[in-house]
Amino acid sequence: MPAYELQRGGFTISTQKARLQSEAIAAFLSRAYWAQGRTREVIERSIEHSLCFGLYAGDRQIGFARVVTDCATFAYLCDVFIDESYRGQGLGKWLMSAVMDHPDLQGLRRWTLATRDAHGLYMQFGWAELRDPEKWMEIYNPPPRVGVRSRDALRTPGVMTVQESCFGVEGQNVRLASQIMCRRPLPELRAGT
Ligand SMILES: CC(C)(COP(=O)(O)OP(=O)(O)OC[C@H]1O[C@@H](n2cnc3c(N)ncnc32)[C@H](O)[C@@H]1OP(=O)(O)O)[C@@H](O)C(=O)NCCC(=O)NCCS
């Protein structure tokens, strides 16, 4: 099927894979709460096997959305992102309407997505909370540690501090494994004592 393309002002939405700028997409995802720790290799494999929507200002990619789908019964929408400097001017809504209007995504029995706080965006396109959440199951494999909070550790010389960190990952607050953060000699053990 030929690439799906829409124009508005100086902006273009296109599903052409060759046009996607993986640098820009990786940069978006490195700032997204749900994709922390996603490697470049995983990002590229996910793009290869998905229906992807790039949003461009001239030649520069400034938005992205990815749909995992069989183009017949089901679609999972994810990685929806607009560059910070282009937000608040209707581009996210335009991208969403392009996704929902794509000819290969018509008549599907079900769409799903997960979001921490953008329900109000998706509700404008017919989305609603799960009707029967008790029927849904998942396998969730949290990614490896994506960051640490070190301030308390640095304040406590001499202590090998064990801290837990909490991060938003894939739309949930996930408590990640404890980390050994900081190791300094105790004052009474310094040289000469
Ligand atoms: C969410 C996002 C794609 C919206 O893009 P945008 O171009 O700024 O949005 P628009 O200007 O088209 O307007 C968004 C609409 O959704 C509403 N909305 C609801 N929740 C929102 C949220 N969490 N963030 C932004 N808009 C939200 C806005 O109020 C606005 O509706 P209105 O015009 O009726 O007031 C963009 O803010 C973004 O990339 N955020 C970071 C990544 C993210 O959270 N993606 C969604 C993950 S599920």
The ligand as an SDF file (V2000), in Angstrom:
LIG
                    3D

 48 50  0  0  0  0  0  0  0  0999 V2000
    0.2660   14.3020   24.7640 C   0  0  0  0  0  0  0  0  0  0  0  0
    0.8440   15.0700   23.5700 C   0  0  0  0  0  0  0  0  0  0  0  0
    1.1080   14.0860   22.4330 C   0  0  0  0  0  0  0  0  0  0  0  0
   -0.1880   16.0950   23.1180 C   0  0  0  0  0  0  0  0  0  0  0  0
    0.3480   16.7980   22.0030 O   0  0  0  0  0  0  0  0  0  0  0  0
    0.0240   18.3540   21.7340 P   0  0  0  0  0  0  0  0  0  0  0  0
    0.3540   18.6650   20.3260 O   0  0  0  0  0  0  0  0  0  0  0  0
    0.6560   19.1800   22.7830 O   0  0  0  0  0  0  0  0  0  0  0  0
   -1.5560   18.3530   21.9690 O   0  0  0  0  0  0  0  0  0  0  0  0
   -2.6970   19.2210   21.2680 P   0  0  0  0  0  0  0  0  0  0  0  0
   -2.2920   20.6610   21.1850 O   0  0  0  0  0  0  0  0  0  0  0  0
   -3.1010   18.5700   20.0040 O   0  0  0  0  0  0  0  0  0  0  0  0
   -3.8660   19.0850   22.3400 O   0  0  0  0  0  0  0  0  0  0  0  0
   -3.9710   17.9890   23.2150 C   0  0  0  0  0  0  0  0  0  0  0  0
   -5.3730   17.9110   23.7430 C   0  0  0  0  0  0  0  0  0  0  0  0
   -5.4540   16.8280   24.6660 O   0  0  0  0  0  0  0  0  0  0  0  0
   -5.6970   17.3300   25.9630 C   0  0  0  0  0  0  0  0  0  0  0  0
   -4.8880   16.5790   26.9080 N   0  0  0  0  0  0  0  0  0  0  0  0
   -5.3670   15.7570   27.8400 C   0  0  0  0  0  0  0  0  0  0  0  0
   -4.3760   15.1890   28.5330 N   0  0  0  0  0  0  0  0  0  0  0  0
   -3.2350   15.6870   28.0610 C   0  0  0  0  0  0  0  0  0  0  0  0
   -1.8610   15.4810   28.3820 C   0  0  0  0  0  0  0  0  0  0  0  0
   -1.4900   14.6650   29.3690 N   0  0  0  0  0  0  0  0  0  0  0  0
   -0.9300   16.1230   27.6950 N   0  0  0  0  0  0  0  0  0  0  0  0
   -1.2830   16.9620   26.6940 C   0  0  0  0  0  0  0  0  0  0  0  0
   -2.5950   17.1980   26.3320 N   0  0  0  0  0  0  0  0  0  0  0  0
   -3.5480   16.5620   27.0060 C   0  0  0  0  0  0  0  0  0  0  0  0
   -5.3670   18.8160   25.9060 C   0  0  0  0  0  0  0  0  0  0  0  0
   -6.0870   19.5230   26.8820 O   0  0  0  0  0  0  0  0  0  0  0  0
   -5.7970   19.1520   24.5000 C   0  0  0  0  0  0  0  0  0  0  0  0
   -7.1870   19.1820   24.4130 O   0  0  0  0  0  0  0  0  0  0  0  0
   -7.9900   20.5690   24.0580 P   0  0  0  0  0  0  0  0  0  0  0  0
   -7.3440   21.1220   22.8270 O   0  0  0  0  0  0  0  0  0  0  0  0
   -9.3880   20.1000   23.8580 O   0  0  0  0  0  0  0  0  0  0  0  0
   -7.7630   21.4220   25.2550 O   0  0  0  0  0  0  0  0  0  0  0  0
    2.1400   15.8410   23.9640 C   0  0  0  0  0  0  0  0  0  0  0  0
    1.8480   16.6930   25.0320 O   0  0  0  0  0  0  0  0  0  0  0  0
    3.2830   14.9340   24.3520 C   0  0  0  0  0  0  0  0  0  0  0  0
    4.0300   14.4930   23.5080 O   0  0  0  0  0  0  0  0  0  0  0  0
    3.4010   14.6800   25.6540 N   0  0  0  0  0  0  0  0  0  0  0  0
    4.5060   13.8470   26.1630 C   0  0  0  0  0  0  0  0  0  0  0  0
    4.3140   12.4210   25.7750 C   0  0  0  0  0  0  0  0  0  0  0  0
    2.9820   11.8740   26.1900 C   0  0  0  0  0  0  0  0  0  0  0  0
    2.5360   12.0500   27.3040 O   0  0  0  0  0  0  0  0  0  0  0  0
    2.3670   11.1470   25.2550 N   0  0  0  0  0  0  0  0  0  0  0  0
    1.1570   10.4390   25.4910 C   0  0  0  0  0  0  0  0  0  0  0  0
    1.5270    9.1610   26.1250 C   0  0  0  0  0  0  0  0  0  0  0  0
    0.1450    8.0880   26.3190 S   0  0  0  0  0  0  0  0  0  0  0  0
  1  2  1  0
  2  3  1  0
  2  4  1  0
  2 36  1  0
  4  5  1  0
  5  6  1  0
  6  7  2  0
  6  8  1  0
  6  9  1  0
  9 10  1  0
 10 11  2  0
 10 12  1  0
 10 13  1  0
 13 14  1  0
 14 15  1  0
 15 16  1  0
 15 30  1  0
 16 17  1  0
 17 18  1  0
 17 28  1  0
 18 19  1  0
 18 27  1  0
 19 20  2  0
 20 21  1  0
 21 22  1  0
 21 27  2  0
 22 23  1  0
 22 24  2  0
 24 25  1  0
 25 26  2  0
 26 27  1  0
 28 29  1  0
 28 30  1  0
 30 31  1  0
 31 32  1  0
 32 33  2  0
 32 34  1  0
 32 35  1  0
 36 37  1  0
 36 38  1  0
 38 39  2  0
 38 40  1  0
 40 41  1  0
 41 42  1  0
 42 43  1  0
 43 44  2  0
 43 45  1  0
 45 46  1  0
 46 47  1  0
 47 48  1  0
M  END
$$$$
